[in-house]
Amino acid sequence: MNISPPEQKFSSDEAAILQEVMNIAFGKASADLARVIDIRVVLNVPHVELIGADGLLQRIKEETKVYDALSIIEQNFWGKFTGSALLAFPSSAKKGLISLFDDEGEEVSPLLEKETLLEVGNILIGACVGKVAELLGDMVSFSPPRLNPHVVISNLAKEAVSKHLAGAGKIAVLMKTVFHFEDKDISGFLFLVANQDSMEWLETALNNFMANF
Amino acid sequence: MIKKILIVDDSQVARAIVKKCLPKDRDFELTEASNGQEGLQKFKEVRPDLTFLDLTMPVMDGFDALKAIKEEDNLAVVMVLSSDIQKKTVEKVVTLGADMVIPKPPSAESIQEALTKAAKLLV
């Protein structure tokens, strides 16, 4: 786990608690998705990092650079826990993803493609963010999900994701997990970014979470 | 009576939560490991009465660790403690020999239930 400058507000203990909270939350999210598609979602150990918001896109580029292009589903959330979630799949995985939902070999129209990606995003982001918030004693509201079906990694610009993620001098907590579908050659990335406005609450909530045991 | 407990989880926080959920009025000999490979090694050294085993871990995951522990001792009592609560995951670990699957985060009640079940299995 990396805790990096610019301003180290989180202790390593707090980051470790957040990593475990994220682990529990993504377990819940993957179970929700697996119930729908009847395929096991294989999880990796989540990663938590404190990062300057202006370096966020560069970080996401680095994480996903093995792919030429991504389909990105973005959803903002707000409560005491406020930020954005980005669910990213390689653009080449779109057909495979649709096949997980479509038993009848329906022709893949742009509309079906869009609706499938938004549904996967809705399930994974909603369940994961909702569980993080629940574990930390909060409840969040969500914006409608936004799909950018084809983002070329080398051109991943600030416009590809919500503008409020950027912000010179601000700090964000980046939570990342990589997952894939068992027996399918499909991987995805989930990035949760809690913005600086959540930081103070998040520190208290993480300590309260541990105090519950 | 359960005396020796092995907790295998890459998260120090998760291990701390398990320890906090153990009954305070009992004296356990606790051993910890931070991945499946280390867990297997500690299992061989300590021969615990009960192992709490996470699934999603680096180096060696909990599935391989469970398989290896059961190959080492088919009667080993292993409770999987995981955030991965998918039906197919549960089926897989039960097939591999897990005695119980406890969703994360555990509670004092779920840990007590595991201790009670482990004690019965050891009789």
Interface residues (C-beta under 8 A of the other chain):
Chain A: D13 A16 I17 Q19 E20 N23 I24 A25 F26 G27 K28 S30 A31 A34 R35 I39 R40 V41 L43 N44 V45 L135 E182 M210 F213
Chain B: D10 S11 Q12 V13 A14 A16 I17 K20 C21 T56 M57 P58 S82 S83 D84 I85 Q86 K87 K88 T89 K92 P103 K104 P105
